[in-house]
């Protein structure tokens, strides 16, 4: 890495509509060849910063300076729905502004880089979530950018995929900025952190590996908290003295007035506690009442082998407090199988009549993006009160302002927290969870794991996160490569 600054934000302001500020006088710079993590709470505006860098959005005030002739490419979080019907070839043709005549060998070469084998006439919608994550990365890399922007690149990747991406970034010679909630992944290559404060809307810049920076931020927050404690104690003492002198009259009133001026100065020194460092409230997902016996019986599982769907026999029965973990490489059919179960129309399984199914789908397509967050919660709630809805939402950091927003305007992390809030209000008897922590801030994951461990219904889980699969209580692991249950 050299010292040449190739990207700079100078007093940049940006907001979405009225009263939705993202950046206020944001300043930071990125040097050539550096590998940077962009941190901040779900919904703080990290993806917005990427759009400002690429020019998809323009700042209201301030300047964004990028060295001339530098190219930029983004590996987004998800492939847009309107591109799902494209073939692999058509998808990659969209990476270029003019026709590329040797597109096939180029695509074949870049797919090897991301460790993916795929026919070029296969449609994007036929790939698994993990395979689509690889396609997104390859889409950015085929452009050979000088600045590579990665937005949650490990989402849906299996362990092998994450290790492959980690090594790629360690060896990568150009500039890279990454948004991710995977702490171990980030620490393997990060040389610095840009920290977007959701309260001040400024960007703080830190140098060092990820774990060192997180520790530094936590120490800074504790110093700010202790400063507030001291100031509040001083302010309270001065207020009591000022009130006492004000009642004495005469010269003492002047003393009281000067003391009040000093109090105002001290109050201005108070540091607002960082909202982005709040974690979600502890919660539990209530189980549907009055259910007993078998909840679901899985007699077979459909998997993909050599690009063909194969049905394999199995015999899995789940009742209350019983849970299985489905494992297997990207593309084997885990998500497709869960979708068929949640639809209630699966030929592979029978769900007992009357069982309420709570489904966390990894791409959030069970949500209506045109609904407000409030409507989404109200529609799923089982006879609860307005107070219960708002309290549940607040526990997942969904405030009054967020409740009014359309789901499509929420960040991916906020959509994930909204889905958990829906599960709490739904009270399901069967939980089907497909990568439930992909977009979730790492601070929230221990609380989510604790809630899953307390859940008393049946559970079917797919996850590649070591923070989940190593800590959520599991009765059976079902490997879709051989459909054999490994008992703990």
C-alpha positions in Angstrom: 0.0 0.0 0.0 1.4 3.4 -0.9 0.4 6.9 0.5 -1.5 8.1 -2.5 -5.1 9.2 -1.6 -7.4 8.1 -4.4 -10.8 8.8 -2.7 -11.8 11.6 -0.4 -15.0 12.8 1.1 -14.8 16.5 2.1 -17.6 18.0 4.2 -20.2 15.8 2.5 -23.9 16.2 3.3 -26.6 13.7 2.2 -30.2 13.0 3.3 -33.1 11.0 2.0 -36.0 13.4 2.0 -36.9 15.6 5.0 -35.6 14.5 8.4 -33.7 11.5 7.1 -30.1 12.6 7.3 -27.4 10.1 6.4 -24.2 12.3 6.3 -23.4 15.6 7.9 -20.0 17.2 7.0 -18.5 13.7 6.6 -14.8 13.6 6.0 -12.6 10.6 5.2 -10.0 9.5 2.7 -8.9 6.1 1.3 -5.4 5.4 0.1 -4.4 3.3 -2.9 -4.2 -0.4 -2.3 -5.8 -0.2 1.2 -8.4 -2.7 2.4 -11.0 -0.9 4.5 -14.1 -2.0 6.5 -17.1 0.3 6.6 -18.9 -0.1 9.9 -22.2 1.2 11.3 -25.6 0.2 12.7 -28.2 -1.4 10.4 -29.8 1.5 8.5 -27.1 4.0 9.3 -26.3 4.5 5.6 -23.4 2.3 4.7 -24.8 1.2 1.3 -25.6 4.8 0.7 -21.9 5.7 1.0 -21.2 3.1 -1.7 -23.8 4.7 -4.0 -22.2 8.1 -3.4 -18.8 6.7 -4.3 -20.0 5.2 -7.5 -22.0 8.3 -8.5 -25.4 6.6 -8.3 -26.2 9.3 -5.7 -24.9 12.9 -5.5 -24.2 14.8 -2.3 -26.3 17.9 -1.4 -23.2 19.7 -0.2 -19.5 19.0 0.0 -17.2 17.3 -2.5 -16.3 13.7 -3.3 -13.0 13.5 -5.1 -11.9 10.4 -6.9 -8.7 10.2 -8.9 -9.3 10.6 -12.6 -9.6 7.5 -14.8 -10.1 5.2 -11.8 -12.8 2.5 -12.3 -15.2 1.4 -9.5 -17.3 -1.7 -9.2 -19.7 -2.9 -6.5 -20.6 -6.4 -5.5 -24.1 -5.8 -4.1 -25.9 -7.7 -1.4 -28.6 -9.2 -3.7 -29.3 -9.6 -7.4 -32.3 -7.5 -8.3 -35.5 -9.4 -9.1 -35.6 -8.0 -12.6 -32.3 -9.7 -13.4 -33.3 -13.2 -12.1 -34.6 -14.3 -15.6 -31.3 -13.5 -17.3 -28.8 -16.2 -18.2 -25.3 -16.1 -16.8 -24.0 -14.8 -20.1 -26.6 -12.0 -20.2 -26.0 -11.1 -16.6 -22.3 -10.5 -17.2 -22.9 -8.6 -20.4 -24.6 -6.1 -18.2 -21.2 -5.3 -16.6 -20.0 -3.6 -19.7 -21.3 -0.4 -21.5 -20.4 -1.8 -24.9 -20.7 -5.3 -26.5 -17.9 -7.7 -25.6 -17.2 -10.2 -28.3 -15.1 -12.6 -26.1 -17.5 -12.6 -23.2 -17.7 -16.4 -22.8 -14.0 -17.0 -22.0 -13.9 -13.9 -19.8 -16.9 -15.2 -17.8 -15.4 -18.7 -17.6 -12.1 -17.2 -16.3 -13.8 -15.0 -13.6 -16.1 -17.8 -12.4 -12.9 -19.9 -11.7 -11.7 -17.0 -9.5 -14.9 -17.2 -7.3 -14.8 -21.0 -7.3 -18.1 -21.5 -9.2 -18.8 -23.9 -12.1 -21.8 -22.8 -14.1 -23.2 -23.2 -17.7 -23.4 -19.8 -19.3 -27.0 -20.4 -20.5 -28.3 -21.2 -17.0 -30.7 -18.6 -15.6 -29.8 -16.6 -12.5 -32.9 -17.7 -10.6 -31.8 -21.3 -10.8 -28.8 -20.6 -8.6 -28.8 -20.9 -4.8 -28.3 -17.9 -2.5 -24.6 -18.8 -2.0 -24.0 -19.3 -5.8 -25.7 -15.9 -6.4 -23.3 -14.3 -3.9 -20.4 -15.7 -6.0 -22.0 -14.3 -9.2 -22.3 -10.9 -7.6 -18.6 -10.9 -6.7 -17.6 -12.2 -10.1 -19.8 -9.4 -11.7 -17.7 -6.8 -9.9 -14.3 -8.5 -10.6 -14.9 -9.0 -14.3 -14.8 -5.2 -14.6 -11.3 -5.2 -13.2 -12.0 -2.1 -11.0 -9.4 0.0 -9.3 -11.8 0.4 -6.3 -13.8 -2.7 -5.4 -16.8 -2.2 -3.1 -18.2 -5.3 -1.4 -21.6 -5.2 0.3 -22.0 -8.1 2.7 -20.0 -10.5 0.4 -20.1 -13.5 2.8 -23.9 -13.7 3.0 -25.2 -17.1 1.9 -21.6 -18.4 1.3 -20.7 -21.8 2.8 -17.5 -22.2 4.8 -15.5 -23.1 1.7 -16.8 -20.1 -0.1 -15.9 -17.7 2.8 -12.4 -19.2 3.0 -11.9 -18.8 -0.7 -13.1 -15.1 -0.6 -10.9 -14.4 2.5 -7.8 -15.6 0.7 -8.7 -13.7 -2.4 -8.9 -10.5 -0.5 -5.6 -11.1 1.4 -3.9 -11.5 -2.0 -5.8 -8.7 -3.7 -3.5 -5.9 -4.9 -6.1 -3.1 -5.5 -8.2 -1.0 -3.2 -11.2 -2.6 -1.5 -13.9 -1.3 0.9 -16.1 -3.9 2.6 -19.4 -3.9 4.5 -19.8 -7.0 6.5 -21.0 -8.3 9.9 -18.6 -11.3 9.9 -16.0 -10.2 12.4 -13.5 -13.1 11.9 -13.7 -12.6 8.1 -13.1 -8.9 8.4 -10.1 -9.3 10.8 -8.3 -11.5 8.3 -7.6 -8.6 5.9 -8.8 -5.3 7.3 -6.1 -2.5 7.6 -8.5 0.2 8.7 -12.1 1.1 9.6 -14.5 3.8 8.5 -17.1 4.1 11.2 -20.4 5.7 10.3 -22.0 7.2 13.5 -25.8 7.0 13.0 -26.4 9.8 15.6 -23.9 12.4 14.4 -24.0 11.3 10.7 -20.2 11.7 10.6 -17.5 9.2 9.5 -14.7 8.4 12.0 -11.5 6.9 10.5 -9.4 4.3 12.3 -6.2 2.5 11.4 -5.6 -1.1 12.4 -7.1 -4.6 12.2 -10.8 -5.0 12.8 -10.7 -6.4 16.4 -8.3 -3.6 17.5 -10.5 -0.9 16.1 -13.7 -2.4 17.7 -11.9 -2.5 21.0 -10.7 1.1 20.5 -14.3 2.2 19.7 -15.7 0.4 22.8 -13.1 2.2 25.0 -14.0 5.5 23.5 -17.7 4.9 24.2 -16.9 4.1 27.8 -14.8 7.3 28.2 -17.7 9.3 26.8 -20.1 7.5 29.2 -17.9 8.3 32.2 -17.5 11.9 31.1 -21.3 12.2 31.0 -21.6 10.7 34.5 -19.1 13.3 35.9 -20.7 16.2 34.0 -24.3 15.3 35.1 -23.2 15.1 38.7 -21.5 18.5 38.4 -24.6 20.0 36.7 -27.0 18.6 39.3 -24.8 20.1 42.2 -24.6 23.5 40.5 -28.4 23.5 39.8 -29.1 22.9 43.5 -26.7 25.7 44.5 -28.1 28.1 41.9 -31.7 27.5 43.1 -30.5 28.1 46.7 -28.8 31.4 45.8 -31.7 32.6 43.6 -34.0 32.4 46.6 -31.8 34.6 48.7 -32.3 37.8 46.5 -29.9 40.7 46.1 -26.3 40.0 45.1 -27.0 36.3 45.4 -29.3 36.4 42.3 -26.3 37.6 40.2 -24.3 34.6 41.5 -27.2 32.3 40.6 -27.4 33.8 37.1 -23.7 33.2 36.5 -24.0 29.7 37.8 -26.9 29.0 35.4 -24.7 30.2 32.5 -22.0 27.8 33.6 -24.6 25.0 33.7 -25.6 25.7 30.1 -21.9 25.5 29.1 -21.5 22.1 30.9 -24.7 20.8 29.3 -23.3 21.6 25.8 -20.3 19.4 26.7 -22.5 16.3 27.3 -21.8 13.6 24.7 -24.9 12.0 23.1 -24.6 8.2 23.6 -24.2 6.4 20.3 -27.5 4.9 19.2 -25.7 2.5 16.8 -24.1 0.7 19.7 -27.4 -0.3 21.2 -28.3 -3.9 20.9 -31.7 -5.4 20.5 -33.7 -6.1 23.6 -33.7 -9.7 25.0 -36.7 -11.5 23.5 -38.3 -14.9 23.1 -40.5 -16.3 20.3 -43.7 -17.6 21.9 -44.7 -21.1 20.7 -48.2 -21.7 19.4 -50.4 -22.9 22.3 -52.2 -26.3 22.6 -50.1 -28.3 20.2 -48.7 -31.7 20.9 -47.4 -34.8 19.2 -45.9 -34.7 15.7 -45.6 -31.3 14.2 -43.9 -32.2 10.9 -42.9 -35.5 9.2 -40.3 -35.3 6.4 -40.3 -38.5 4.3 -37.9 -37.4 1.6 -35.7 -34.5 0.7 -35.1 -33.1 -2.8 -31.5 -32.3 -3.6 -29.5 -31.1 -6.6 -26.9 -33.5 -8.0 -25.1 -32.9 -11.3 -27.5 -30.1 -12.0 -30.5 -32.4 -11.7 -33.2 -32.7 -8.9 -33.0 -36.0 -7.1 -35.5 -37.2 -4.4 -34.0 -39.1 -1.5 -35.9 -41.0 1.1 -35.6 -40.1 4.8 -37.7 -40.4 7.9 -37.6 -37.4 10.2 -40.3 -36.5 12.6 -40.3 -33.4 14.8 -42.4 -32.5 17.8 -42.1 -29.6 20.3 -38.6 -28.7 21.3 -37.0 -30.7 18.5 -34.8 -29.1 15.9 -32.7 -30.1 13.0 -29.9 -28.3 11.1 -29.7 -28.8 7.4 -26.2 -28.6 5.9 -24.6 -29.0 2.5 -22.6 -27.0 0.0 -24.1 -24.0 -1.9 -26.4 -25.1 -4.7 -27.5 -28.4 -3.2 -31.0 -27.2 -2.7 -31.4 -26.2 1.0 -33.3 -23.0 0.3 -35.6 -24.6 -2.3 -36.4 -27.4 0.1 -37.3 -24.9 2.9 -39.4 -22.9 0.5 -41.4 -26.0 -0.4 -41.9 -26.8 3.3 -43.1 -23.3 4.1 -45.5 -23.2 1.2 -47.4 -26.2 2.7 -47.5 -27.9 -0.7 -44.3 -30.0 -0.4 -44.5 -33.6 -1.6 -41.6 -34.3 0.7 -43.2 -33.6 4.0 -46.5 -33.3 5.9 -47.1 -30.5 8.4 -49.8 -31.3 10.9 -53.0 -29.5 10.2 -53.4 -26.2 12.2 -49.7 -25.7 12.8 -48.7 -22.1 12.4 -45.4 -21.9 10.3 -43.0 -19.0 11.0 -40.7 -18.7 8.0 -37.5 -16.5 7.9 -36.6 -16.4 4.2 -33.0 -15.3 3.4 -34.0 -12.9 0.7 -37.0 -11.4 2.6 -39.3 -12.2 -0.4 -42.0 -13.2 2.1 -42.4 -9.5 2.9 -44.4 -7.1 0.8 -41.9 -4.3 0.1 -44.8 -1.8 -0.5 -46.2 -2.3 3.0 -45.1 -0.1 5.8 -43.2 -1.8 8.7 -46.2 -1.1 10.9 -48.7 -2.8 8.5 -46.4 -5.8 8.2 -46.4 -6.3 12.0 -50.1 -5.6 12.4 -51.0 -8.1 9.7 -49.1 -11.0 11.4 -50.1 -10.2 15.0 -52.3 -12.7 16.7 -54.8 -10.7 18.8 -52.3 -8.5 20.4 -52.6 -4.8 21.4 -51.2 -1.7 19.8 -49.0 -1.3 22.8 -47.6 -4.9 22.3 -46.9 -4.2 18.6 -45.0 -1.0 19.3 -43.1 -2.5 22.3 -42.0 -5.5 20.2 -40.9 -3.2 17.4 -38.9 -1.0 19.8 -37.2 -4.1 21.1 -35.8 -4.7 17.6 -34.7 -1.0 17.3 -37.7 -0.3 15.0 -38.8 3.2 16.2 -41.8 5.3 15.4 -40.1 6.8 12.3 -39.1 3.3 11.0 -42.6 1.9 11.5 -43.9 4.5 9.0 -41.4 3.5 6.3 -42.1 1.2 3.4 -40.2 -2.1 3.9 -38.5 -1.5 0.5 -36.8 1.6 2.0 -35.4 -0.3 5.0 -31.8 -1.6 5.0 -31.3 -5.4 4.7 -30.4 -5.5 8.4 -33.6 -3.7 9.4 -35.6 -6.1 7.2 -34.0 -9.0 9.2 -34.9 -7.5 12.5 -38.5 -6.8 11.2 -38.8 -10.5 10.4 -37.8 -11.5 13.9 -40.4 -9.0 15.3 -43.0 -10.7 13.1 -42.0 -14.1 14.4 -42.5 -12.9 18.0 -46.0 -11.5 17.2 -47.0 -14.6 15.1 -46.4 -17.2 17.8 -45.6 -20.1 15.4 -45.5 -23.8 16.2 -42.9 -24.5 13.6 -39.9 -22.3 12.8 -38.2 -22.6 9.4 -35.1 -20.4 9.4 -33.0 -19.8 6.3 -29.7 -18.0 7.2 -31.5 -15.9 9.8 -28.4 -13.8 10.8 -27.0 -13.0 7.4 -27.6 -9.2 7.5 -27.7 -8.8 11.3 -25.2 -6.7 13.2 -22.9 -9.1 15.1 -23.8 -7.4 18.4 -27.4 -8.7 18.1 -26.5 -12.4 17.3 -25.9 -13.6 20.9 -29.4 -12.3 21.8 -31.0 -14.0 18.8 -29.2 -17.3 19.6 -30.5 -17.1 23.2 -34.1 -16.6 21.9 -33.8 -19.6 19.5 -32.5 -21.8 22.3 -35.6 -20.8 24.4 -38.1 -21.5 21.6 -40.3 -24.5 22.5 -41.7 -25.4 19.1 -40.1 -27.4 16.3 -37.3 -25.9 14.3 -35.6 -26.5 10.9 -32.5 -24.3 10.5 -30.1 -23.6 7.7 -27.1 -21.5 8.6 -23.4 -21.2 7.7 -22.6 -18.8 10.6 -20.3 -20.3 13.2 -21.8 -17.9 15.8 -25.2 -19.7 15.2 -24.5 -23.4 14.4 -22.1 -23.7 17.3 -24.4 -22.2 19.8 -28.0 -23.0 18.9 -29.2 -26.3 20.4 -29.6 -28.9 17.7 -30.9 -32.5 18.0 -29.9 -33.7 14.5 -27.6 -32.5 11.7 -28.9 -33.6 8.3 -26.2 -33.4 5.6 -28.0 -33.1 2.3 -25.0 -34.6 0.5 -25.7 -38.0 2.0 -29.1 -37.5 3.8 -27.8 -39.2 6.9 -28.7 -37.8 10.3 -25.7 -37.4 12.7 -26.9 -37.6 16.2 -25.3 -35.4 18.9 
